[in-house]
Amino acid sequence: MNRTVLVAVHTGRGAAVDSARLVIARLVDAGITVRILDAEAEEIGCAGAQSVPADPSAAKDAEVMIVLGGDGSLLRAAELAKPAGTPLLGVNLGHVGFLAEAEVADLAAAVDSVVAGRYDVEERMTIDVLARQNGRVLADTWALNEASVEKQERMLEVVAEIDGRPLSRWGCDGVICATPTGSTAYAFSAGGPVVWPEVEALLMVPNSAHALFARPLVVSPRSTLAVEILPDTPGGVLWCDGRRRFDLPSGTRVEVRRGSEPVRLARLHGVESSGAPFTDRLVAKFELPVQGWRGRVRP
């Protein structure tokens, strides 16, 4: 059986290019077909890999997509991997790296786990996002982390809606609709709660809202969230995962619901930096103080 792995890398960093060469060489030596993206192939300059266009066909029939970089690189890679259902395996070369499965120090062990097939696959909820103005579709897209309705210059005036019922009117910098995966990203910066990835829920987080009721909300994954920009207020902008941008004229309605397709993440066996409980990831990534913890008292 022919095995294929797609490798993507943040080529703006010299260390990342060196890491990519190590990964490719190790996979090729194991008899695995390796694909790399056209835009990255020249800088990597690694023999034995196939150069492919940076579109969803790149991940078709690939067993896994190894991504070398930070969370931004993972979000970019998700645009290629999601349509094909290809699992993403992130190796963190950035700062926080919540989506990454392994650190660069464990790179060789991570590749060996892929070669040996020692990994599981988990699914992360996505959101589908639709923006319309007077029946005209302005955006029909998706996100893994969040969809953010934001002001462009002046404060936005919006009405928030849950399941077809109006909730509140806010003058604000924006409103973030997030997944549990995105709860540690932009929504966290805006004061939203941290939600464990296995919890199925949707988040709505007002950003700098001038209102008595402006708390972050956690709702059912079956709910539909909506944000309406009032007709008498300046327009805004929609950002999905900080990557895809759409202008929103006044009067636009943005609807967010659970995505029809998840993003799949590979989870390794036997790699020191992988498989840690989410609590441990929070402590490590945010450098949380846990001195004095004794753990469960055993009888």
Secondary structure, DSSP 8 states (H G I E B T S, - for coil): ---EEEEEE-TTSHHHHHHHHHHHHHHHHTT-EEEEEHHHHHHH--TTEEEE-SSGGGGTT-SEEEEEE-HHHHHHHHHHHHHHT--EEEEE-SSS-TT-SEEGGGHHHHHHHHHHT-EEEEEE--EEEEEEETTEEEEEEEESSEEEEEESSS-EEEEEEETTEEEEEEEESEEEEE-SGGGGTHHHHTT-----TTS--EEEEEES-BSS----EEE-TT-EEEEEE-TTS--EEEEETTTEEEEE-TT-EEEEEE-SS-EEEEEESS-TTSS--HHHHHHHHHT---TT-------
